[in-house]
Amino acid sequence: MLIEQEDKVRTELWRVSQHMLELKSSIIREILKISSQPGVISFAGGLPAPELFPVEELKEVAAHVLDTYGPNCLQYSVSRGIVPLREELAQRAEKIGIPTTPNNILICSGAQQAIEVIGRTFLEPGDYILTENPTYVGALQAFNCYQARYAPVEMDEEGMIMDQVAEQIERYKPKLVYTVTNFQNPTGITMSLKRREQLVEICSNFNTPIVDDNPYGQIRFDGEEVRDIKAIGGDQVISLSTFSKTLAPGLRIGWMNGAEDMIAIFEKVKQSTDLHTSTFSQFICYEFVHQGKLDRQIERIKPDYRRKRDTMLQAMRDVFPEGIKWTEPEGGLFLWVELPKHMSAKDLLPKAIDLKVAYVYGQPFFPKGDGENTLRLNFSNATLEGIVEGITRLGKLFAENM
Ligand SMILES: Cc1ncc(COP(=O)(O)O)c(C=O)c1O
């Protein structure tokens, strides 16, 4: 209490930017705090399954990195990222039809930093960004630092509805389109090929860059791969990815793939924040990829997540009452639930926590705060028994409040 009071006085005495004082902390972090209490089955986080982290392999790779590169892997390094990692990522992009050289790649401290750098580079206060409705809450948080406004576009099972995209671009002239084309966080929806082509065409006509935030594309466990939007749109698209969901988020390695002239600007912007991303983490990721371990790790993750998704979907079919709808994603970490319109997922959350099960209600993912009746469920981070038990508790709670 004392500390809180002192903080308040200090922020008043010291002239902290009013805008930063008004920023809200992520509601998801708050919910995570509650849901990490002992005994709570949590579908709230976006965490990969910790038991799948390749701890032993990483021990070997870390030792190999230290033996091979010695002090160099602990030294300051270039802002753009170490060359061997950029080469490796460029080759992987080429394999999925994206012409890429190491100069197209900027290594970042997670995809989150890439989003922040893009926001800082493009936005003046009041500028618009076109997003899916709902969208990744961490992107909203980053863009909010730069006082962005939003032109959200509704989705169906094929992703953003393109008539609305054209309308919104014409009306609000957004600085960029931000999309999560694969297994979107929060809905699990993947944009269809046709929509990707349409989005590229519309954005090319309006000269609006597309930022495709793609942490989940490699975690497809069903269905057909959809052509990467950067393979369709080339330099019109800046694509972001990360090792967080395929390897381990604690390494904090993500990257951008964009046109060289833009990457040069983003590099300067990033430099002002952290000089460069952890050299040691970069070498570890490089060796992990180079030794073929990443592809094996991805193949290890997929059947586990598929099983968890299937278990969750089956439990939902078994126990959720009539009138509730949900997505059935073919990959990624999340699915999305729509309760009947009159129900509030936010109001039901404390009751769910009483029943020792947690989710994230949907509202924070909507740039304009709608979606009262929606919620996101993460299936990667609970056990199979936990999934069945947690969904059973939620089914009862929803049935009692229909
Ligand atoms: C869509 C999306 N973008 C970016 C991130 C952040 O990823 P990173 O850990 O690489 O910063 C996440 C993490 O949940 C995400 O879901």
The ligand as a MOL file (V3000), in Angstrom:
LIG
                    3D

  0  0  0     0  0            999 V3000
M  V30 BEGIN CTAB
M  V30 COUNTS 16 16 0 0 0
M  V30 BEGIN ATOM
M  V30 1 C -0.0680 -12.9690 -33.0810 0
M  V30 2 C 1.1070 -12.8400 -32.1730 0
M  V30 3 N 2.0900 -12.0090 -32.4860 0
M  V30 4 C 3.1690 -11.8700 -31.7030 0
M  V30 5 C 3.3000 -12.5790 -30.5240 0
M  V30 6 C 4.5140 -12.3560 -29.6650 0
M  V30 7 O 5.4910 -13.2810 -29.9840 0
M  V30 8 P 6.9720 -13.1960 -29.4190 0
M  V30 9 O 7.0620 -14.1120 -28.2520 0
M  V30 10 O 7.8190 -13.6530 -30.5630 0
M  V30 11 O 7.2640 -11.7750 -29.0480 0
M  V30 12 C 2.2940 -13.4620 -30.1490 0
M  V30 13 C 2.4010 -14.1920 -28.8790 0
M  V30 14 O 1.4720 -14.7150 -28.3380 0
M  V30 15 C 1.1730 -13.6030 -30.9980 0
M  V30 16 O 0.1580 -14.4250 -30.7020 0
M  V30 END ATOM
M  V30 BEGIN BOND
M  V30 1 1 1 2
M  V30 2 1 2 3
M  V30 3 2 2 15
M  V30 4 2 3 4
M  V30 5 1 4 5
M  V30 6 1 5 6
M  V30 7 2 5 12
M  V30 8 1 6 7
M  V30 9 1 7 8
M  V30 10 2 8 9
M  V30 11 1 8 10
M  V30 12 1 8 11
M  V30 13 1 12 13
M  V30 14 1 12 15
M  V30 15 2 13 14
M  V30 16 1 15 16
M  V30 END BOND
M  V30 END CTAB
M  END
